[in-house]
Amino acid sequence: MTRINTKVLVVGGGPGGYVAAIRAGQLGLETTLVEAGRLGGTCLVKGCIPSKALIHVADRFASMAEAADGGRIGIRLSAPPALDLAEAVGWKDGIVDRLSGGVAGLLRKAKVRVVEGTAVFSDAKTCSVETKDGTVTITAENVVLAAGSEPVEIPALPFGGDVLSSTEALALQELPRRLVVVGAGYIGLELGSAFRKMGSEVTVVEARDRILPIYDDALTAPVQRWLEKAGVRVHLNASAMGLEGEAGDRALVVRTADGEVRIPADKVLVTVGRRPRVSGWGLETMAVDMAGPFVKVDDQCRTSMKGVWAIGDLVGEPMLAHKASAQGEMVAELIAGHRRHFTQAIPSVCFTEPEIVSVGLMPHEAEKLGMGVKSGIFPFSANGRAMTLEAGENGGFVRMVARADNHRLVGIQAVGAHVSELSNQFVHMLEVGSVLEDVAGTVFFHPSLGEAVHEASLRVLGHALHI
């Protein structure tokens, strides 16, 4: 048995854990990271990065298919394109390999010891790890829990075979002819839209009365229009009851307000949410308080046990990689004695068609808080750069939300092609406490999508120039 005594023990090598470990190492703290799988976690290995890679493949393929079907803007192909999904997945895997290897290199550079295996805690500061070389027992002064999350399974549709989580969907070697997506949140609609662009017949089943329920109707309306135009059937207020039939002739039984319907399905992708990974590694021995299914933390990610911290998906919504990374960096600096607090402006981006971005409060959320606000939108149909990108006619816009009394920005949203690239600008404006006049008085590059941000601010102030 090998024993390790370390200043900082990080459990989990995802975007929260590896960033915490790298920063702790940079600060001169003796740091050990334990990870059972590949470095990079869900986001890098089987989530954010792989999905965006396949979404890019789908976009390229759809553009070529359109060029072969009559063409557009003067571009035509004499024959339809062919898609080799296995080759596309191989390209995606190559990106993952390079990035995961890059994380390993960064950890070595920061002098972080990496132990491969699952940490199982016997008390708050001690765990054992079964490695290929035997048992390693680790004792730490500070423990950073970054165990992440896992897909939620539906009892009627247990994962396996033709029932997929997002992990299996991103590794398919052949395109399913008929795909049913259960869950119309961002994961389901991102992947469902991508598979539709690649040629699958796609049906979406959602238990609630609307798609993408974390966004308001104005933001989701362009996505809804694209789904209808693309031939994606959406069943709302519907519950998946289970699969019937044999391979090649299977159907998902769905309960709707009008009775049961059978939807033909070669594969069923279940994306009804994720839950924190709190079992199987001894969390119950650590005497930390819980907040429902999540580990309870304060605004500096401290748990109720001194010297034990928790970050990322383990501590609650939003379950986003960049939130976890920011928390990991903060915790490492707090352990090193720095003064830090966690930011509240966390961007949410949905890579549907078109994309959606939201930072801060939407108008209805501000009103629920009793905050007097004024808001205004500027449509991409009046933005020159959007028009040159064929992105001006899909109903997209930028919306600014500001306090009515002092004009301080409290939220910024956008829907449209490529708006994910505006998200960091939105975050920065909220973080520095910008007011409408700050944005209105800034010179924006022309032609650019960002000009819509400038014009939206002017519109709230009552003097937009180009609408």
N, C-alpha and C positions, 0 to 999 in steps of 0.2 A: 504493500500500500504506500502510495506517495502522498505526502502532506504539503500543502501550500498555505502559507500565511501571507495575506495581501492587504494592502491599504483599501483598494476598491475592487469589489467583485461585481461584474456586470453579467446578468443572466439574460441571454438573448442577443443574437447578432444581427438584428434588423436595423432599420434606419434610426431608431431610438438608441438601441444598445450599442451599435458600433460607433455612433457619433459620441456617445457618452464616454466610451472607452478611449477613443482617439483623443478627445479633449483632455481627459484625465491624464493620459500619458504625456500629452504636450505640456501639461502643468507640472510634470515631474512626480506624479503620484504612481506608486507601484500598482499596476492594474492587471487584473485577470478577467478575461471574457470567456464564458461558457456558451457554446452553441452546438446543438445536436445536428442541425442541417447545414445547408450552405450559407456562407456569410452573405449578408444582404437582406435576409428575411423575406417575408411574403412580398413586400413591395418590389424588390429587385428581382427575385427569383420566379415568382408566380403571380404577380399582381400588376402593379403600376407599369413597370417597364415592359414586360411581355405584352400586356394588353395594348399599350400605345404602339408597339411595334406592329402588331397585327392590324390595328386600326389604320396605320399608315399603308400597309399592304392592301387593305380593303379599299382605301381611298384611291390608290394608284390604279387598282384593277377596275374600279367603277368608272374612273375617268377614261380609261382605255376602252371599256365596253361601250361607253356613250359615244366615243369617237367612231367605233365600228358600227354603231346603230344610227347612221345618218349624220353623225358629227356635230360639232359645236364650235363656234368662233373660228371657223375655217380649218379646223383640224379633223381629218377623217382617216380611218384605218380601213384597209381593204378586206380584213378578216377579223373576226372576234378574237380577243385575247384568250389564252388558256391559263388556268391557275393550277399550280402544283402546291397544294397546301403543305405537304410534307417538307418541301424545299423552303417554303416561307417560314415554317416553324423552325427549321434548321437555322435559317438566318437569324431569327429571333433568339434562339438558344445561343448563338455565337455572341450576340450582344450581351446576354446575361452572363456568359462565361467571362467575357472581358471585364465587365463591371464587378462581378464577384471577386475575380482575381485582383482587381484594383483595390477593393476593400481590404483584402488580405495584406496587400502591400502597404497600405496606409497604416494598418494596425502594427505591422512590423516596424515601420518607420517611427511610430510613436512608442515603441518598446512595450507593446501590450502582449502579455502571454495569452495565447488562445488554447483552450482545452476543448476538445471535440467530444461531445456526449451530452446527456441530459442531466442537469443539476437537480438533485433531490435533497430538499432541506430537512434536517433533523431538528434545527432550531433557527432562530432568526438570522444568525451569523455563520452557520455551518452547513455545508452541503457536501454530498458525495457524488462523484461522476464516474460512471462505468465507461472507460475508454478502451480502445483496442489493446492498450498496454497494461490494463489493470485498473483498479479502483484508485481514484484521486480524491482525497478529502481536502476541502478548501475552507479556511476560516478567514473572515474579513472584518475589518473595522467598519466599512461601509458597504452596503449591498444595494445595487440598483436593479430593480426588477423590470425587465423589458420583454416579457414573454409573448407579447403580441396577441393575436386573435385568430379565430378559425371560422370557417363558414358554418352557418346555421343549417341544420338538416330538418326537413319536413318529415314527420312520422310516416305519412302516406307515400313519401318518395325518398327512401333512404339512398344515400350515395352508393354508386356501384353500377357496373354494366352500362346501360344506356341513360342512366340518371347521373348527370355531371355537376360538379361544382365548377367554379371559374377556373380552378387549377387544371382539371381535366380538359375543359373546353379549350384552354390555351395550348394544349399539347396534342390535339386531334391531328391525325395524319391524313384523313379524308374529310371532305366537306359533307356534312349531313344534308340530304335533300330537303328534309323537313325538320326544323328545329323549333321547339316550344320553349320559351323562356318564362319561368315562373318567378315573378318579381319585377316590377317596373321602376326600381331604383336606379342609381347611376351605373352600377355594375351590370345589371341586366340589360339596360338600354344601350350602354356602350358596346357590349359584346353582341347583343342582338342586332344592332344596326350594322356592325362590322360584318357579321355573317350574312346579312341581307345583301350588302354591297358585293360580297364575294359570290353570291348566287343562291344561297339557301332560301327556302320558303320559311318565313319566320312569323310565329304567332306569340304574342305576349299575354300572360295571364297575371292579373294584379288584384289582390284582395281589397284594396282601397278604391275610392271613387275617382282617382286621378293618377297620372304618371308623375314620377319625380316629386314626391310630396314635400320634400324639404325646400322646394322653390315655389314661388307664387305663379299664378296663371299666366301673367304677362311673359315670364321667362320661359315657361314650358310650351306656350302656344306654337312658336316656330318649330319646336321639336315634334309636337303632335302633327303639325302639317306635313313635315317631312315623312313621318311614319306612314301617314295616309297615302301620300304621293308614291312612296316606295312600295306600297302593297303589304306593309306589315299590319296584320290584324291584331287589335288590342281588345281584350276582354277585361273590363273593369268590374269591381264588386263581384269578383269570381274567385272560387276556391278550387285548388287542384286536389282531386280525391284519390288519384292513383293511376297507374298504367294498366292497360288491358291488352290482350292479344299476344301474338308471338312476334319474334324478330322479323322485320319486313312488313308486318301488318299490325303495328302497335298503335295505340291511341291513348292520349291522356284524357281521363274523364274529369270534367270540370263542372262544378255546380255554379250556376248563374241565377239571377233573379227570374229568368224565364224557364228554368229547369236545367237538367243536365245536358251537356253537349260532349261529344267525343271529337277530339282534335288529333288527326293523324300526326305521329311523331316518330322520327327515327332516333332522335336524341332529345332529352329534356334537360335543360340547364336551369338549376335551382339557384336563385340569387335573392334570397329573402332576408339577407343581412349577415352580419358577423357578430360573434360573441367573444369576450375576453377569454384567453386561455388560462384558466385559474386552477385546473385540476391536473393531477398526475406528476406534480413536482414538489409537493409538500408545503404549499402555501398555508394550509391549515395549521402547520406547526409553528408559524412565525408570529402569531398573535397580533396580526394587523387588522384594523377595522375595515369593514366593507361598506360600500354604498351601493346596495342592490347587488348586481352581478360584478361590479367593478371594485377594485381596490381604492379605498378612500384616501385621498391626499389633500394637502392644503395648496395654497397658490404657489408654493415652491416645490411641490411634488414630494413633500415629506409624508410618510405614513405615520400611524400612531405608534410605531416602534422606533425608538431612537436609532439613527444610523441606517434605517432602511428606507429607501426611496422607491417610487414606482412611476413609470412614464409610459406614454404612448397609448395604444389600444387598451392596455390593462386598466387605465384610469378613467375611461369614459369617452364620450363623443366630444369633438369629431374624431373618428378613427382615420386619421390621415398621416401619411409618412412625415410630412414637413412639420406637423405638430410634434410628433415623437422626437424628431431630430432636434428641434428647438428646445424641448424639455430636457433631452439628454445633455446638450451643451450646457444648459443652465445648471443642472444638477452637478455636473463635474466641477463647474466653477464654484458652486456653493461649498462643495466638499473641500475645495482648495482654499476656502476662506474669502472668496470674493462676495461682493454684494450683488445679487441678481433677483429679478422678479420676472415672471412669465408674461409675454405679450398676450393680448386678447384679440388682435386682428389676424385671424387665420383664414386664408383664402380657401374657398371650395370651388373646384372646377369639375365640370362634367363634360367628357369628351364624346358627346353625342353629335348628331348632325341637326342643327349647328351646335357649337359648343356653348356652354353656360359657365359664367363666373359670378361668384358672389362673395363679397367681403363685408363684414359688419352687418348692419341691420337693414332688412328690407322695410319698405314703408309701413306695412301692416304690423311688423314686429315693433317698430319704434312707437307706433300709436298705442299698442297694447301696454307699453311701458309708461304711457302717459306723457310721452315726449312730443311736443309740437314740432312737426317737421314740414319741410317743403321739398318736393322732388320734381325732377324733370328728365325727359329722355331726349336723345338725339338719334334718329334712325340712320342705319348704315346706307339706306337708300339715297341719302343726301351726302354721302361721303365718297369723294372721288376715288380714293385708294380701294375702298370696298368694291366699287363698281368695276375697277380694273382687275380685281381678283374674282369676279363673278360672284361676289358676296353681298351685293346690295339689294337683292330682291327676295331674301328669305325671311324677312320680318325682323331682322336683328336690330339691336339698338344698344346704347349705353345709357344707364340711369344713375343719376346722382341723388343721394338722400342727405339732407343737411338739416340741422336744427333751425327752426324758424327765427329764434331770437338772436343768435350770434353767427349763424351761417356755418358753424363747424360741421364738417362732414362726419356722418355717422354710418354711412353705408354706400357702397358702389356696386352695381351689378351690370352685367352685359350678357347678351346672347348674340351669337353670330360666328361666322367662320374666323378661325385663328384668334379668337378673343382670349384664349388661355394665355397667350403671350402678353396680354395687358394686365394680368392678375398681379404681378409684382409691383407695377406702377400703382395699382389700386391700394395695395397693402401699405406701400410707403406713404401715400397721401394720408391715410388714416393714422398711421403710426406717428407721423410728425405733427398731427393735429391741424391739418390744412383746413382752411375755410374756403368757401366758394370763390372769394375774391383772389385767393392765392392761385387757384387753378385758372381762373379767367385771365389773370395777369401774366400767365406763363406763355412763352412763344413755343408752339408745337410745330414739329417738322411737317412739311407738306411735300408730297401727299403721304399720309399715314392713317392707319386706323385710329391711332391715338388722338387725332384731331376731333373725333367724336366725343372724347372726354372733355376737351376744352369747350366744345359747342354745347354739351349737356349742361355744363356749369353756367355758361352764358344764358341758357334757356331758363334755368331755375331763377336766375337773377332778372330775367325778363327782357333780355336783349340778344337772343341768338342771332347770328349773322347769316347763316346759310339755310334757314328754314322759316 
